[in-house]
Structure formats: C-alpha cells, structure tokens
Amino acid sequence: MSPDVATKTLLSFLLGAISVAAHGHVDDIVVDGTFYQGYDVTSYPYMSDPPTVVGWATGATDNGFVAPDAYQDADIICHRDAENAGGFATVEAGSSIMFEWSTWPDSHHGPVIDYLANCGDDCSTVDKTTLEFFKISEAGLVDGTSPPGTWASDTLIDNGNRWVVAIPESIAPGNYVLRHEIIALHSAGDDNGAQNYPQCFNLQVTGSGSDSPSGVLGTELYQSDDAGILVNIYQTLTTYDIPGPTLYTGAAEASQTIMEITATSSATTDGATATNAATTSAAAEATTTSEAETSTSTAAASSSTTGAAVETTLSTSTSTSTSAAAEPTSSSTTASPLETITSSATLSSEPAATSVSEVFTKTNAPCGSKKHRRHARDIQA
C-alpha cells in the first residue's frame, strides 16, 4: 500500500471514529421536574449488576444508529439489541417530559419524533415486537431557505441538547412505552443514508382520559424510500414530509424550554413506590410525629414523681427523631446540573467547571462545534 493510500485510509478511519463518538444518547428524563436516570450505554453494559432504570437497555455502545435497511428488523423499535427497562416513571396525562441527551452533533440535521405504545400489564416483560406505537409529537424542518436548513435537531441543540414532549391529556391511564427518536438526514440523499436514533422509556400514565389510540408496529413505522427518509437536504426546501404514521389527534405541542429539576427519583419496580425528595421528607416527618406521640403517651402514663425523667426522655426522643428526619431529606436534595458536572470533573482529576459555558464546552467536546459554544450561556456558578 502506498503512503498516500495508507494516509487516506487512516484519515477515513479517524473521521469515522470521531463521527461515532459525537453521536449521543439520552442520559435521563425529567418528568414534571423529577429526574429519572436513563440507561447509560457508556457504562451499564460493562457492569455485572447495573441499576434498574426507566430507560431500555441497548447494545449501541458506539452511540451508533439504525439504518433504513433495518427498518423491518426489531432493532428499529428501541435501538439495537434493546431490552426492556426494569422500572418505570409515573406521569400524569397532560404533563411534560424532558429528554436530556449526552450530546448531539450540529451536522446531523433532522426531525425529532415521539411515540407511545400501550404495553398492557407490565412494560418490563412485554414483547417489543408486539408494541403498537401512535405518534404524539413531531417536528421537522424549521427553515429550509439556506441549505442544509434549520431543523428540530437544531432546536434541541440550542436548548442544551434537551427536548420536551407533552403526554396527551386525553389518553387512558395505563402502562406505556415512550419511544423518542432523532433521524439524522445529513447523508439521506443516498439510499440507506438516513440514520435513526430511537430511545425507549417505561411510563405509568395516570389521569382521567379515555382514549386508546390505535398504533403501528415498530417494524412498520418507516420504509426506506419514504419521502422524509430518502431526501437531499443540501438544496432549498420549502416543505418536508415527517416520516411515520399520522399524528394522534389528541397530541399537544410542548414548549421547548428547559425544565427545572426539583427532585430526583429512582425507577418504580413491582408496584413499589419510588423514592424521591418529597416522599422521603414526608415519611421522615411522619416518623417524627409518631415517635413524639409515643414519647408523650409514655410520659402521661408515668408516675408524677418521675416527671423530670419523662421530660428528659421526651426531649431526647423528639431531638433524635428530628435528626433522623433531617438525614434522608438532606441525602435526597437534588444537586444542580453545574454542581453535578463540577463534582464529576473533580473525580476525573480535570479542572472543575465554574460556569455553564464551561459545562457546555465539556459535555459537547466530541462535536467541537462553534455553534455549541455560541449557545452556551456564561452564567457563573
């Protein structure tokens, strides 16, 4: 092999590796202010006993995609080699959910689409190939006058790699799989060039709705020659056909604004109540009240000659209960995103981020895009 050929081969390999590294995945979801951990594809596949989370496991450890030639394969449903999440998040119909992506490259323009599928009694055991998805949200071309145009994926990037979807108020209560997806179109002008990045999450929807929309099997959502799949975005576009079934009539558009995180919760499993800051605080307060009442009752039953001892016992018991209540409340306090990133930077022996702009620069380093840095807001910690 000549030096020139060898150099070009190495360059192609490195560019491919950089492209894969720049792709992202959903780190977590925020349900009306409550944080739920998603499936961390960069670490969980290598653990002997990974935590139970609301996000489905996938084999896409390269942060890769599903190509159009696999649209009739089960990989298109919830990503490559996807396995059911062991837990779920509870959400009231009419509420919103925010997806937080690890990163997203600004060269990968395309639509953002969301679906729901009723999973029956248990989303942790349902056969994914039987799920029938109905579309609850779609966003595609924003402005096509200057190729390759501005897309929903650019809105996601501008929002700090976040996307918000509204759970329709009219759907019936039950267990659902939420399918969230970005389709990258930067190579979609060629056959088999589009790139699908589906992610799935288990939900328990509450509320008073009654709709049970019909859906489409995951392996029937798209065809490789759909107008929104085989498309050249490097031309002036006035319209774009978002692929997939028709949008559910009860769908509501969500405002793409960053949702404040007010609590953290673990996934609910087997009907157990998830632990979060509010629940823990309430439980601790109830325990304090109960213990105080017990001490008071004991004091009343004691002889009046031991009044001083009873008073000491009551005071000590109440103080101990208060401390016990304070501990779980403190441990459940949600750290700010900047505090979390700063802590991680310290553990990795890297300089801690001191502003949101540094956080954006660090988290979006694989892309290295000027656009990411331009949208970072320099808010001091």
N, C-alpha and C positions, 0 to 999 in steps of 0.2 A: 504494500500500500504506500503510495507517495505521501510525502509530508503534507501537501495541500489537502489531499483527501482525508488523511488522518485528522488534520486540524478541523476540517468542516464536520467530520463525524463527531468529534469530541464536542464541538460547539453546539451541534444539534442536540446531543445528549444532555448537555448542561442546560440549554434553554428549555428542554422538555422537563427536566427535573425542577427548574425554577418555576415553570408554569404550574406543575402539580402542587408544589409547596405553597403557591399563592392561593390555591383553592381553599375554601373554608367549609365549615360545618357549624351546626347550631350548638353552641355551648350550653345554653339554658333557655328556659322560657320564664316569663313573668306574667302571672295571672292576676290581673287587677291589683298589682302592687306586691304580690307574693312571689318570691323567687323559688324556682324549682330547677334542680340540676338536670341537665340533659345527659346524653351518652357521650362521654369524652373518648373519641375514636383514637386519640393520640396516646392514651394510657390504659383505658379499661380492657382492651383486648389482650393486654400483656399481664393482667392481674389474675391470680388464681381464684380470687373471690371478690369481683368488682361490686360496688354498691348497687343497690336497687334504685333505679331512677325512672322517670316518666318517659324518657326518650328510648326509642327502639335501638337495639344494638345493630351495628352494620360491620361488614368486612372491608369497608372502604378506608383502610388505614392510610392510603395515599391521598385522601381527600379528593379522590377521583370522581368520575361521572358515569352515568349510564347512557350509552349511545343509542340512536334510533334503531339499529339492528337488533336491539334487545327489548324493544317495546312490548313484544308479546311474551317476554320472559318475566318471571316473578321478581327479578331484580329491580324492575321499574316501580314496583309498588312502594317500597320503603327504603330503597337503595340496595346495594349489592350484599347478598347473603344476609339480609336483615332478619333479626329475631325479635320476638315480642318483648316489649318492656315489661318488667315485673311489677311495676306500680303505676299509679295514675294521679293526676291532679284534678281537683274538683273546681268546677267553674259554673257560675250561674249564666243561663242563657241571657244574652243581651250585654254581657260583659266583654272585655277585650283581653287579648293575649299578645304579648310582645316576644318575638324571637330575637335572640342575641347571637349573631354569627361571630365566629372567631375572626374572620376577615373575609373580604371579597375583592377580587381584582377589578379595577375600573375598566379594563379592556373587555371584560366578559359581560357585555350588554345583553339584556333580555327581560322577559316578563317574570313576575312573581305571582304564583298561583297557590290557592289554599282549598283544601277539600275536607269533608267529614265523611265517615262511614260508620254506621251503627255496628257494633261488634257483639251485640247480644249480652249474654250474662257476664262474660269475662274477656276483656281485651288482652289479658296476659296469656291466654291459651287459644285464641281464635286463629283459624287457618287464614293467613293473609290473602290467599288466592280466592277466598270467598267474599272478601270485603267489597262492598259496592259504594263507590265514592260519589258524592254530589258536591259541586263547586260552590263555595261560599264567598270567595274573593278572587279577583283577578285584576291585574294592572300590567300594561304592556308599554307601548310607545307613548312617550310624553311629548316629544317634539322631534320630527324627522327632517326638518329643513336643512340641517347641517350634518351630513353623514359622519359617523355611523348613528347619529341621533342621540337623544336623551331618553333613557328607559327607566322602568320601575326599579331595576337593579341600581341605577344611579341615585334614585331617591333613597334606597336602602343604605348606600354608602354615605350619602350626605347626612343620614340620620345616625351615624356612628355604627354602621353595619347592623342596624335594627329594623325590624318590620313588625307592624301591628295589624292584627286581624280581629274582626268582631265576630263573636259567636251569635248566630241569629237568634233573636228573642223568641221566634215562633216555633223552633224545633222542640220536639217532645223530650222530656227528661230521659236519660239513659246513658249507656256506656258507648263512647265513640273513639275512633282513631282519627286524629287530626293529621292530615298529610300536607306538609308545607314544602314548596318547591321553587327553585330558580332554574330557568332554562337559559343557558348561555348560547348566544347566537353569533359569536364572532367568527365562527367557521361554518355557519349554517348555509352558506351559499353552495356548499358541496354536499353531495349525497353522504349521509351518515355523519354530517358535520356538527349537528346540534349536540349540546351537552346538557343532560338533565341531572339535577342535584336534589333528589327527594329526601325528606326527613319526616319521620313519623313520631307521634306522641299519643299517649293514652289519656283520655279525659273521662270524667264522670260529670255529665251536664245535669244541672238542677234547673227548676223553673216550672212554669205553668203552661208552656207551649204544647201544641198537639200535632204539629206537622211531622210526618215521617217521609221525607222526600225520597223518591226512587233514585238509584245511583247506577254507576257503571263500574264494572270490574277494573281493577288497576291495570290489567294487561290489555284493556280495550280503550284506555283513555286517549291514546295517540296513534297515529300512523306516520310512518317515516316521510311520506310525501304530503303531509298536511301543509296548508299554506303558511301556517305560523311556525313550522318546523324546518322546512326547506325554503329558506329566504335569504336574500342578499341584503344585508343592512348597510352596505357601503354604497348606497345610492339614495337619492332623495325619496323619502317615503311619506305619504300623506295618511296612510292607514296601515294597520297591522291586525291580522286575524289572530287573536289569542287562541292557542290550541286547547283542546279538551271539550267536554260537554258544556251545554248552556248553563249560565249562572243561575243558581237557585233563586226563585222569585222573592224569597224572604231574606235574601242576603242584604247586609247593611255595610256601607263603606266606613272604615275606621280612619280616624285622624292619625297621620304618621308623625306623632310627637313622642318624645322619649317619656316612658312611664317611670314614675318614681318607685323605687323599691322600698317598701315599708316593713317587710317581714320575709323570713326565709322558712321554707317548709320542706320536709322530706316527702318522698312519694308515699301515697297510701297503698297498703297491701292487705289483701284478705279482709277488707272491711274495717281495718284498724284506722283510728283517727291519726292523721298526720300531725307531727309536732311542729308548731311554729311559735313565734314570739308571743302572739296574743293568747294562744291556747295555754302555753306554759305559764304565762303570767297569771291567767285566770285560775289555773289549777293550783298554783302556789298560794294565791290569795285565799282560795277556798280552804286549803290545808291550814293556813294561818288562823283563819276564823274558827275552824273546827277544833284545833288544838287549844285556842284561847278559851273556847266554850267549855271544853273538857276540864281545863285547869280551874275555871271559875266554879264549875259544878262540884269539883272535888273540894274546893275551898269552902263552899257553902255547907257541905256535909261534915266538915271537920269541927272539932270542939273549939269553942271560942277562946279557950286558953292557949290555942296554938295559932292564933291569928297572925302573929308576926311571921311564923314559919310559912303559913299558907300564902301570905302576901309575897314573900320571897320566891316561893315556888311559882306563883302566877307570873311574877315579873320575869323570872328566868325562862319559863316556858314560852311566854309571848315573845321575848327577845330572840330566843332560839328559832322560833317559827318564822319571825321576820327575816332572820338571816337566811334560813333555808329557802324562803320565798325569793329573796333577792338573788341568790346564786343562779337558778335556772333562767331568771329574767335577763340577768347580765349576759349569760352564755348565749342567749338567743338573739341578742342585739345584732342587727344586720350592719355589717361594715359597709362603708361607702365604696363604690367601684374603685375610686382612686386609692383608698386605704388598702383594698384587696390587692391591687396591682403593685402598690408600693411594697407590701409585705412579700409578695412573690419575688419582686426584684431583689429584695434583701436576701432571701433564701438562696437565690441563684448567684449570689455574690456580684450582682450587677448594681450600678448606682440606682437608687430608688427614684421613681418618678416624682416630680414635685409639682406637676401641673397636668391638667387634662390634655394639653397639647402634646406633652411627652408620652402620656398613655397612648394616645392615638398613634404616635410615631412608632412606639414599641410594638403595639398589637398589630399594626399594619405593615411592619417591616418587610414581610415577604413580597408585598406588592411594590414597595418603594415608590409609590406614585406621588407626584406633586399634588394631585387632586386630594388625596387623603390628608396631607399636611395642611392644605389650604382650608379644609373644613374642620380641622382641629381647633377647638376654642381654648384660648390661653387663659384658663380660669385657675388661679392659684389655689393650692390645697389649703 
